[in-house]
């Protein structure tokens, strides 16, 4: 059995600015995101992780580093953990996308499976499949507990696909900045999702970050 801790990176300025679509744009963490990364380091610092992986995008790496430094683990970067490529939508809010790309947006909302986000970005199925490829590679490795720092939309697409749902269902899953989703995968590849842990709940509990 392999256990994965999938974590969405901390908050960026774009997340805090009307939730602009970051996609492959390499946006840094905002001050709140740095704070969240330190809370995660404190919460996860006693878990016996065998290996740690991150998307190579800056916001994911900066979220991962306080955790891996506390754990004393090297951080491995994997392109398959990147956010979905949103094409021409990157840097825009949902309202701006709906206004400027109404047909593209409607097609994506109806079924993102084979639609390229932003007209020239990545399709939902491509994003979900590369995440599954990463997971399958890790399950065949000797590691038992794995830390993964990734991104909102690609994680939700992977969750929907792994549960056997249509990819349009990805919007039913909510993953805020710093949220943790835990999943167990057996040697046959069977995925069993466990309950998630929301960063907002951690902050409400008054958990202090590492200094």
C-alpha positions as protocol buffer text, in pm:
chain_id: "A"
residue {
  index: 1
  type: UNK
  ca { x: 0 y: 0 z: 0 }
}
residue {
  index: 2
  type: UNK
  ca { x: 129 y: 344 z: -95 }
}
residue {
  index: 3
  type: UNK
  ca { x: -8 y: 654 z: 78 }
}
residue {
  index: 4
  type: UNK
  ca { x: 4 y: 989 z: -99 }
}
residue {
  index: 5
  type: UNK
  ca { x: -44 y: 1328 z: 63 }
}
residue {
  index: 6
  type: UNK
  ca { x: -153 y: 1555 z: -221 }
}
residue {
  index: 7
  type: UNK
  ca { x: -124 y: 1922 z: -125 }
}
residue {
  index: 8
  type: UNK
  ca { x: -226 y: 2231 z: -319 }
}
residue {
  index: 9
  type: UNK
  ca { x: 37 y: 2505 z: -307 }
}
residue {
  index: 10
  type: UNK
  ca { x: -6 y: 2813 z: -88 }
}
residue {
  index: 11
  type: UNK
  ca { x: -182 y: 3129 z: -193 }
}
residue {
  index: 12
  type: UNK
  ca { x: -39 y: 3349 z: -469 }
}
residue {
  index: 13
  type: UNK
  ca { x: -112 y: 3711 z: -554 }
}
residue {
  index: 14
  type: UNK
  ca { x: -322 y: 3592 z: -847 }
}
residue {
  index: 15
  type: UNK
  ca { x: -524 y: 3361 z: -622 }
}
residue {
  index: 16
  type: UNK
  ca { x: -587 y: 3660 z: -397 }
}
residue {
  index: 17
  type: UNK
  ca { x: -675 y: 3889 z: -690 }
}
residue {
  index: 18
  type: UNK
  ca { x: -1019 y: 3766 z: -795 }
}
residue {
  index: 19
  type: UNK
  ca { x: -875 y: 3414 z: -827 }
}
residue {
  index: 20
  type: UNK
  ca { x: -698 y: 3471 z: -1158 }
}
residue {
  index: 21
  type: UNK
  ca { x: -608 y: 3157 z: -1350 }
}
residue {
  index: 22
  type: UNK
  ca { x: -240 y: 3083 z: -1290 }
}
residue {
  index: 23
  type: UNK
  ca { x: -195 y: 2772 z: -1501 }
}
residue {
  index: 24
  type: UNK
  ca { x: 165 y: 2743 z: -1622 }
}
residue {
  index: 25
  type: UNK
  ca { x: 242 y: 3107 z: -1536 }
}
residue {
  index: 26
  type: UNK
  ca { x: 520 y: 3096 z: -1278 }
}
residue {
  index: 27
  type: UNK
  ca { x: 363 y: 3304 z: -1002 }
}
residue {
  index: 28
  type: UNK
  ca { x: 533 y: 3335 z: -661 }
}
residue {
  index: 29
  type: UNK
  ca { x: 367 y: 3281 z: -325 }
}
residue {
  index: 30
  type: UNK
  ca { x: 199 y: 3574 z: -156 }
}
residue {
  index: 31
  type: UNK
  ca { x: 273 y: 3648 z: 210 }
}
residue {
  index: 32
  type: UNK
  ca { x: -27 y: 3438 z: 308 }
}
residue {
  index: 33
  type: UNK
  ca { x: 106 y: 3150 z: 100 }
}
residue {
  index: 34
  type: UNK
  ca { x: 441 y: 3162 z: 282 }
}
residue {
  index: 35
  type: UNK
  ca { x: 250 y: 3154 z: 613 }
}
residue {
  index: 36
  type: UNK
  ca { x: 51 y: 2853 z: 492 }
}
residue {
  index: 37
  type: UNK
  ca { x: 368 y: 2667 z: 390 }
}
residue {
  index: 38
  type: UNK
  ca { x: 503 y: 2707 z: 744 }
}
residue {
  index: 39
  type: UNK
  ca { x: 180 y: 2573 z: 894 }
}
residue {
  index: 40
  type: UNK
  ca { x: 204 y: 2272 z: 663 }
}
residue {
  index: 41
  type: UNK
  ca { x: 564 y: 2214 z: 771 }
}
residue {
  index: 42
  type: UNK
  ca { x: 456 y: 2206 z: 1135 }
}
residue {
  index: 43
  type: UNK
  ca { x: 158 y: 1979 z: 1067 }
}
residue {
  index: 44
  type: UNK
  ca { x: 345 y: 1732 z: 846 }
}
residue {
  index: 45
  type: UNK
  ca { x: 687 y: 1744 z: 1010 }
}
residue {
  index: 46
  type: UNK
  ca { x: 634 y: 1428 z: 1215 }
}
residue {
  index: 47
  type: UNK
  ca { x: 496 y: 1211 z: 934 }
}
residue {
  index: 48
  type: UNK
  ca { x: 751 y: 951 z: 816 }
}
residue {
  index: 49
  type: UNK
  ca { x: 751 y: 1041 z: 448 }
}
residue {
  index: 50
  type: UNK
  ca { x: 978 y: 832 z: 229 }
}
residue {
  index: 51
  type: UNK
  ca { x: 1004 y: 1079 z: -57 }
}
residue {
  index: 52
  type: UNK
  ca { x: 880 y: 1424 z: -156 }
}
residue {
  index: 53
  type: UNK
  ca { x: 776 y: 1548 z: -500 }
}
residue {
  index: 54
  type: UNK
  ca { x: 666 y: 1885 z: -631 }
}
residue {
  index: 55
  type: UNK
  ca { x: 557 y: 2054 z: -946 }
}
residue {
  index: 56
  type: UNK
  ca { x: 854 y: 2257 z: -1073 }
}
residue {
  index: 57
  type: UNK
  ca { x: 648 y: 2577 z: -1073 }
}
residue {
  index: 58
  type: UNK
  ca { x: 773 y: 2831 z: -818 }
}
residue {
  index: 59
  type: UNK
  ca { x: 457 y: 2846 z: -606 }
}
residue {
  index: 60
  type: UNK
  ca { x: 464 y: 2469 z: -555 }
}
residue {
  index: 61
  type: UNK
  ca { x: 838 y: 2449 z: -483 }
}
residue {
  index: 62
  type: UNK
  ca { x: 821 y: 2732 z: -229 }
}
residue {
  index: 63
  type: UNK
  ca { x: 532 y: 2555 z: -54 }
}
residue {
  index: 64
  type: UNK
  ca { x: 726 y: 2229 z: -44 }
}
residue {
  index: 65
  type: UNK
  ca { x: 1061 y: 2357 z: 81 }
}
residue {
  index: 66
  type: UNK
  ca { x: 971 y: 2437 z: 446 }
}
residue {
  index: 67
  type: UNK
  ca { x: 818 y: 2089 z: 472 }
}
residue {
  index: 68
  type: UNK
  ca { x: 1109 y: 1901 z: 318 }
}
residue {
  index: 69
  type: UNK
  ca { x: 1364 y: 2102 z: 515 }
}
residue {
  index: 70
  type: UNK
  ca { x: 1190 y: 2009 z: 841 }
}
residue {
  index: 71
  type: UNK
  ca { x: 1171 y: 1645 z: 729 }
}
residue {
  index: 72
  type: UNK
  ca { x: 1531 y: 1638 z: 605 }
}
residue {
  index: 73
  type: UNK
  ca { x: 1420 y: 1505 z: 266 }
}
residue {
  index: 74
  type: UNK
  ca { x: 1541 y: 1607 z: -80 }
}
residue {
  index: 75
  type: UNK
  ca { x: 1272 y: 1757 z: -304 }
}
residue {
  index: 76
  type: UNK
  ca { x: 1220 y: 1592 z: -642 }
}
residue {
  index: 77
  type: UNK
  ca { x: 1056 y: 1791 z: -923 }
}
residue {
  index: 78
  type: UNK
  ca { x: 822 y: 1626 z: -1174 }
}
residue {
  index: 79
  type: UNK
  ca { x: 665 y: 1800 z: -1474 }
}
residue {
  index: 80
  type: UNK
  ca { x: 361 y: 1573 z: -1450 }
}
residue {
  index: 81
  type: UNK
  ca { x: 257 y: 1759 z: -1133 }
}
residue {
  index: 82
  type: UNK
  ca { x: 230 y: 2097 z: -1306 }
}
residue {
  index: 83
  type: UNK
  ca { x: -100 y: 2282 z: -1322 }
}
residue {
  index: 84
  type: UNK
  ca { x: -306 y: 2241 z: -1636 }
}
residue {
  index: 85
  type: UNK
  ca { x: -205 y: 2474 z: -1918 }
}
residue {
  index: 86
  type: UNK
  ca { x: -489 y: 2729 z: -1944 }
}
residue {
  index: 87
  type: UNK
  ca { x: -368 y: 2876 z: -2274 }
}
residue {
  index: 88
  type: UNK
  ca { x: -513 y: 3219 z: -2347 }
}
residue {
  index: 89
  type: UNK
  ca { x: -705 y: 3220 z: -2018 }
}
residue {
  index: 90
  type: UNK
  ca { x: -398 y: 3256 z: -1797 }
}
residue {
  index: 91
  type: UNK
  ca { x: -395 y: 3569 z: -1586 }
}
residue {
  index: 92
  type: UNK
  ca { x: -769 y: 3622 z: -1636 }
}
residue {
  index: 93
  type: UNK
  ca { x: -1058 y: 3589 z: -1394 }
}
residue {
  index: 94
  type: UNK
  ca { x: -1351 y: 3361 z: -1468 }
}
residue {
  index: 95
  type: UNK
  ca { x: -1565 y: 3666 z: -1545 }
}
residue {
  index: 96
  type: UNK
  ca { x: -1307 y: 3794 z: -1797 }
}
residue {
  index: 97
  type: UNK
  ca { x: -1289 y: 3453 z: -1962 }
}
residue {
  index: 98
  type: UNK
  ca { x: -1667 y: 3431 z: -1992 }
}
residue {
  index: 99
  type: UNK
  ca { x: -1674 y: 3779 z: -2147 }
}
residue {
  index: 100
  type: UNK
  ca { x: -1384 y: 3740 z: -2391 }
}
residue {
  index: 101
  type: UNK
  ca { x: -1398 y: 3368 z: -2473 }
}
residue {
  index: 102
  type: UNK
  ca { x: -1766 y: 3272 z: -2429 }
}
residue {
  index: 103
  type: UNK
  ca { x: -1773 y: 2975 z: -2670 }
}
residue {
  index: 104
  type: UNK
  ca { x: -1446 y: 2830 z: -2542 }
}
residue {
  index: 105
  type: UNK
  ca { x: -1563 y: 2864 z: -2184 }
}
residue {
  index: 106
  type: UNK
  ca { x: -1901 y: 2706 z: -2251 }
}
residue {
  index: 107
  type: UNK
  ca { x: -1739 y: 2408 z: -2422 }
}
residue {
  index: 108
  type: UNK
  ca { x: -1504 y: 2360 z: -2128 }
}
residue {
  index: 109
  type: UNK
  ca { x: -1786 y: 2384 z: -1873 }
}
residue {
  index: 110
  type: UNK
  ca { x: -1998 y: 2131 z: -2063 }
}
residue {
  index: 111
  type: UNK
  ca { x: -1719 y: 1874 z: -2087 }
}
residue {
  index: 112
  type: UNK
  ca { x: -1346 y: 1947 z: -2041 }
}
residue {
  index: 113
  type: UNK
  ca { x: -1239 y: 1595 z: -2136 }
}
residue {
  index: 114
  type: UNK
  ca { x: -1110 y: 1669 z: -2486 }
}
residue {
  index: 115
  type: UNK
  ca { x: -1138 y: 2050 z: -2490 }
}
residue {
  index: 116
  type: UNK
  ca { x: -813 y: 2245 z: -2479 }
}
residue {
  index: 117
  type: UNK
  ca { x: -841 y: 2505 z: -2205 }
}
residue {
  index: 118
  type: UNK
  ca { x: -794 y: 2856 z: -2335 }
}
residue {
  index: 119
  type: UNK
  ca { x: -810 y: 2735 z: -2695 }
}
residue {
  index: 120
  type: UNK
  ca { x: -446 y: 2633 z: -2711 }
}
residue {
  index: 121
  type: UNK
  ca { x: -383 y: 2488 z: -2365 }
}
residue {
  index: 122
  type: UNK
  ca { x: -429 y: 2137 z: -2230 }
}
residue {
  index: 123
  type: UNK
  ca { x: -733 y: 1910 z: -2228 }
}
residue {
  index: 124
  type: UNK
  ca { x: -881 y: 1765 z: -1912 }
}
residue {
  index: 125
  type: UNK
  ca { x: -801 y: 1406 z: -2008 }
}
residue {
  index: 126
  type: UNK
  ca { x: -437 y: 1489 z: -2081 }
}
residue {
  index: 127
  type: UNK
  ca { x: -396 y: 1652 z: -1739 }
}
residue {
  index: 128
  type: UNK
  ca { x: -566 y: 1365 z: -1555 }
}
residue {
  index: 129
  type: UNK
  ca { x: -364 y: 1102 z: -1739 }
}
residue {
  index: 130
  type: UNK
  ca { x: -25 y: 1257 z: -1666 }
}
residue {
  index: 131
  type: UNK
  ca { x: -115 y: 1272 z: -1296 }
}
residue {
  index: 132
  type: UNK
  ca { x: -216 y: 905 z: -1309 }
}
residue {
  index: 133
  type: UNK
  ca { x: 112 y: 826 z: -1484 }
}
residue {
  index: 134
  type: UNK
  ca { x: 303 y: 983 z: -1195 }
}
residue {
  index: 135
  type: UNK
  ca { x: 101 y: 791 z: -936 }
}
residue {
  index: 136
  type: UNK
  ca { x: 142 y: 460 z: -1118 }
}
residue {
  index: 137
  type: UNK
  ca { x: 520 y: 508 z: -1129 }
}
residue {
  index: 138
  type: UNK
  ca { x: 530 y: 572 z: -755 }
}
residue {
  index: 139
  type: UNK
  ca { x: 317 y: 269 z: -668 }
}
residue {
  index: 140
  type: UNK
  ca { x: 571 y: 43 z: -838 }
}
residue {
  index: 141
  type: UNK
  ca { x: 850 y: 199 z: -627 }
}
residue {
  index: 142
  type: UNK
  ca { x: 947 y: 82 z: -276 }
}
residue {
  index: 143
  type: UNK
  ca { x: 824 y: 403 z: -112 }
}
residue {
  index: 144
  type: UNK
  ca { x: 521 y: 379 z: 112 }
}
residue {
  index: 145
  type: UNK
  ca { x: 436 y: 736 z: 212 }
}
residue {
  index: 146
  type: UNK
  ca { x: 484 y: 1013 z: -43 }
}
residue {
  index: 147
  type: UNK
  ca { x: 443 y: 1390 z: -20 }
}
residue {
  index: 148
  type: UNK
  ca { x: 317 y: 1561 z: -337 }
}
residue {
  index: 149
  type: UNK
  ca { x: 280 y: 1938 z: -389 }
}
residue {
  index: 150
  type: UNK
  ca { x: 68 y: 2017 z: -692 }
}
residue {
  index: 151
  type: UNK
  ca { x: -212 y: 2243 z: -816 }
}
residue {
  index: 152
  type: UNK
  ca { x: -586 y: 2297 z: -797 }
}
residue {
  index: 153
  type: UNK
  ca { x: -737 y: 2202 z: -1132 }
}
residue {
  index: 154
  type: UNK
  ca { x: -504 y: 1916 z: -1218 }
}
residue {
  index: 155
  type: UNK
  ca { x: -565 y: 1761 z: -876 }
}
residue {
  index: 156
  type: UNK
  ca { x: -943 y: 1790 z: -911 }
}
residue {
  index: 157
  type: UNK
  ca { x: -936 y: 1638 z: -1259 }
}
residue {
  index: 158
  type: UNK
  ca { x: -729 y: 1349 z: -1126 }
}
residue {
  index: 159
  type: UNK
  ca { x: -969 y: 1295 z: -835 }
}
residue {
  index: 160
  type: UNK
  ca { x: -1269 y: 1284 z: -1069 }
}
residue {
  index: 161
  type: UNK
  ca { x: -1097 y: 1043 z: -1307 }
}
residue {
  index: 162
  type: UNK
  ca { x: -971 y: 814 z: -1029 }
}
residue {
  index: 163
  type: UNK
  ca { x: -1323 y: 787 z: -886 }
}
residue {
  index: 164
  type: UNK
  ca { x: -1458 y: 684 z: -1226 }
}
residue {
  index: 165
  type: UNK
  ca { x: -1656 y: 1006 z: -1267 }
}
residue {
  index: 166
  type: UNK
  ca { x: -1690 y: 1215 z: -1580 }
}
residue {
  index: 167
  type: UNK
  ca { x: -1430 y: 1489 z: -1588 }
}
residue {
  index: 168
  type: UNK
  ca { x: -1700 y: 1756 z: -1582 }
}
residue {
  index: 169
  type: UNK
  ca { x: -1745 y: 1646 z: -1219 }
}
residue {
  index: 170
  type: UNK
  ca { x: -1408 y: 1795 z: -1125 }
}
residue {
  index: 171
  type: UNK
  ca { x: -1583 y: 2122 z: -1039 }
}
residue {
  index: 172
  type: UNK
  ca { x: -1767 y: 1945 z: -756 }
}
residue {
  index: 173
  type: UNK
  ca { x: -1440 y: 1911 z: -564 }
}
residue {
  index: 174
  type: UNK
  ca { x: -1308 y: 2209 z: -370 }
}
residue {
  index: 175
  type: UNK
  ca { x: -937 y: 2237 z: -298 }
}
residue {
  index: 176
  type: UNK
  ca { x: -823 y: 2564 z: -144 }
}
residue {
  index: 177
  type: UNK
  ca { x: -464 y: 2681 z: -112 }
}
residue {
  index: 178
  type: UNK
  ca { x: -276 y: 2460 z: 135 }
}
residue {
  index: 179
  type: UNK
  ca { x: -544 y: 2190 z: 149 }
}
residue {
  index: 180
  type: UNK
  ca { x: -435 y: 1827 z: 192 }
}
residue {
  index: 181
  type: UNK
  ca { x: -594 y: 1522 z: 24 }
}
residue {
  index: 182
  type: UNK
  ca { x: -478 y: 1178 z: 133 }
}
residue {
  index: 183
  type: UNK
  ca { x: -512 y: 870 z: -87 }
}
residue {
  index: 184
  type: UNK
  ca { x: -416 y: 504 z: -46 }
}
residue {
  index: 185
  type: UNK
  ca { x: -327 y: 301 z: -355 }
}
residue {
  index: 186
  type: UNK
  ca { x: -267 y: -73 z: -344 }
}
residue {
  index: 187
  type: UNK
  ca { x: -34 y: -273 z: -565 }
}
residue {
  index: 188
  type: UNK
  ca { x: -312 y: -332 z: -818 }
}
residue {
  index: 189
  type: UNK
  ca { x: -359 y: 42 z: -864 }
}
residue {
  index: 190
  type: UNK
  ca { x: -691 y: 58 z: -676 }
}
residue {
  index: 191
  type: UNK
  ca { x: -736 y: 410 z: -537 }
}
residue {
  index: 192
  type: UNK
  ca { x: -909 y: 477 z: -205 }
}
residue {
  index: 193
  type: UNK
  ca { x: -951 y: 845 z: -126 }
}
residue {
  index: 194
  type: UNK
  ca { x: -957 y: 950 z: 237 }
}
residue {
  index: 195
  type: UNK
  ca { x: -1103 y: 1268 z: 377 }
}
residue {
  index: 196
  type: UNK
  ca { x: -927 y: 1596 z: 304 }
}
residue {
  index: 197
  type: UNK
  ca { x: -788 y: 1850 z: 549 }
}
residue {
  index: 198
  type: UNK
  ca { x: -861 y: 2217 z: 481 }
}
residue {
  index: 199
  type: UNK
  ca { x: -604 y: 2486 z: 550 }
}
residue {
  index: 200
  type: UNK
  ca { x: -881 y: 2721 z: 667 }
}
residue {
  index: 201
  type: UNK
  ca { x: -966 y: 2476 z: 945 }
}
residue {
  index: 202
  type: UNK
  ca { x: -603 y: 2457 z: 1053 }
}
residue {
  index: 203
  type: UNK
  ca { x: -578 y: 2836 z: 1071 }
}
residue {
  index: 204
  type: UNK
  ca { x: -905 y: 2860 z: 1265 }
}
residue {
  index: 205
  type: UNK
  ca { x: -762 y: 2615 z: 1520 }
}
residue {
  index: 206
  type: UNK
  ca { x: -486 y: 2864 z: 1593 }
}
residue {
  index: 207
  type: UNK
  ca { x: -199 y: 2644 z: 1479 }
}
residue {
  index: 208
  type: UNK
  ca { x: 115 y: 2853 z: 1483 }
}
residue {
  index: 209
  type: UNK
  ca { x: 358 y: 2832 z: 1190 }
}
residue {
  index: 210
  type: UNK
  ca { x: 724 y: 2755 z: 1227 }
}
residue {
  index: 211
  type: UNK
  ca { x: 941 y: 3062 z: 1274 }
}
